[in-house]
Amino acid sequence: MTALPPALERLAALLSRLPSIGERSAQRLALHILKQNADFARSMADAMQELHGSVQFCEQCHHLATGALCSFCQDAHRDRRLLCVVEDVPDLLAIERSSEFHGLYHVLHGVLSPLKGVGPRDLTLDSLLQRVRRDRPDEVIVATSVSVEGEATASYVQALLGAEPVRISRIASGVPQGAELEYLDQATLGRALKARLLLGGS
């Protein structure tokens, strides 16, 4: 026998599937939604339905988009000589908040992790290589997290692009070991971008 009405239990169960949301937090969120007026619940449901109906991945950089290309790839004012490779969308947003980078992005949607069964084919690495060969940027900045998986991914990108006529750099200074980019403050991330290091002497 459940202590909550079935509809509330179902909502809490769905919310608990979100990152960093445990069972108790999910129940609190469900109760909070219940306390709002019906218009709030309907607006929330409409927004989630619209999310899957209108948001897709950019054909070029794999960021979120409402059409074939995202707003960054469409922006003629972005510096196309610079290409920043990030793990996922939150990292891209964190770098944008630093206001230190004005080039284009490439979202991998993960990092290499053999123990979790994530290999090169599970990421957008083939797309990255094709893009570098097609667009020929001057520099590729590898902005994966400073973790074992992030470093392995950075090394793979370096090897993947090693034969291409492009500088490959890695953010370093100011990013502590094991840190996730999306949680760094703007000043720290800005310093890391300014102090990026060339990989492999290319």
N, C-alpha and C positions, 0 to 999 in steps of 0.2 A: 504494500500500500504506500503510495507516494504522499509526501507531505505538502506538495504543491499541486495546483490544477494541472492537468495534462498539457494544456497549451503553454503554460509558463515553463514547465519542465522541458518541453520540446525546444522552446526558444533558448533556455539556458544551456541545453545540450549542444545546440548549434553554436552559440557564442563561445562555449568552452573549447571549440576547435580552432579558435583564433590564436595567433602567437601570443605567448605570455599571459594567457587568460586561463586560470584554473577554475575548478568547479565552483568554489565560493564566489570568486569574482564574477563568474558568468551568472550566477544566481542574483547577485547584487545588480548587475547590469539589466537583467531581465525585469527585476522588480522596479528599477528606475524607469525603464521604458513603459511599464504598466502604469506608473503614476503620471505619465505625460498624457496630454489629451489625444484623442483619436486622430487628429490631423497630423500630429507628430509621427505616429506609428505609420500612417498611410504614406507620408512623405518619405519616411525611411525605407519603406517597402518599395516605393516607386524608384528611389535613388538606386537601390540595389539591383532592381530589375533593369534599369537603364544602364547600369554599369556593365552588365554582360551583353547588353544589346548594342552599345555604342563604342565601348573602349576596346581597342585591339593593340597589337604590337606594331611599332614602326617597321616598315619593310627594310629600312636601311640600318638603323642603330639598335632596334629592338627595345626602345623605350616605349612608354605608353602613348597611344595616339588615338585620335578619333577619325582619322583617315589613313591614307597610305603612308604618310610621313608625319612625324611628330613636329611639335613647334620648333624644336632646336634645329632639326634638319631642314626645315623650311625657311629659317631665319637667315637672310642674306648677309646680315651683319656679323654672324659668328665667324671666327677665324678658322677657316678650313685647312690651315696648315697644321693645326694641333688636333690630335685625337686622343681622348682620355678613355681608357678601358676600365670599367667598373664592374663589381660583382653583380649588383642588383639596383633596382630603382631607388631605394632609400639612400644608397651611397651617392648616386647622381644628384639627388636633391640636396644632400649635405654639402657636396662640392659647390653647387650653385649658390647655396646660402653663404659660402665663404667670399663670394664676389671676386675671386682671384683667377678664375678660369673663364675664358670666353670662346673656347673652341667648340668642337663637336664631341659627342660621346659614342661609346659602344658598350652596350649592356650584355654581359655574359650570361646573366640569370643563374649564377652559382659559381662555385669554385671546384677544382678537381679534388675529389675525395674518394680514393679507391675503397676505403673501408665502408663508405656509404653507397658504393656502387655508382659514383658519379665520375664518368670519364670524359674525354675530349668531345665525343659525339653528343654528349648531353648538354653541352654549352654551345654558344654561338661563335666558336673559334674558327670554323671554316668560313663563316660569313665575314669575320674580321680579316682573315687573310685575303679574301676576294676584294674586300673594301680597300685595303691598303694597296693592293695591286692596281685597282681601278682609279682610286682618287689620289694616290701618291702624296700623303701628308708628309710634312717635314719631320714631325716628331709624334711618336706614340707614347703617351704617359700611362704606365700601368699603375692603377690606383686600387689594387686589391688590398684587403686588410692585411695587417702585419700579424699573420698567424701561420701555422704550418701549412694549411691548405692554401692560404693566400699567397705565400711565398712559392709553393709548388706551382700554382697557376701562373705567377709572374715569370718563373723560370721557363714554363712551357711556352708562354707568349714570346719570350725572348728567343727561344729556339725556333718557334714557328715563323717568326719574322726575321730571323737572323740573316737570311740571304737577300732580304729586300733592302733597297736603298733608302732607309729611314732610320732616324735616331730613335732609340728605345730608352726611356727613362723610367724611374721608379720613385714614387713618393717615399720619403724616409723620415727626415728630421721632424721631430715633434709628434710622431705617431708611436705610442708605446706598444710594446710587444703584446699581442693578443687583443688589441683594441679594435672595435667595430667603428667604421667611419661615420655611420649615421649618428653615433653618440658623442662624437668629438665636438668641442666648441669651435666656433668659426675662426678664431685667431690661430688655434693649433693647426687646423686643417689648411688655413691659408699659408702658414709658414712651411708646412709640408710640401705644398704645391710649388712654392717659390724655391725650395731647397731640393727639388727632385734630382735624382742621380742617374747618370747614364748607365745602362746595363751592357756589360760585355765590351765596353770601349768602342761601341759603334757610333 
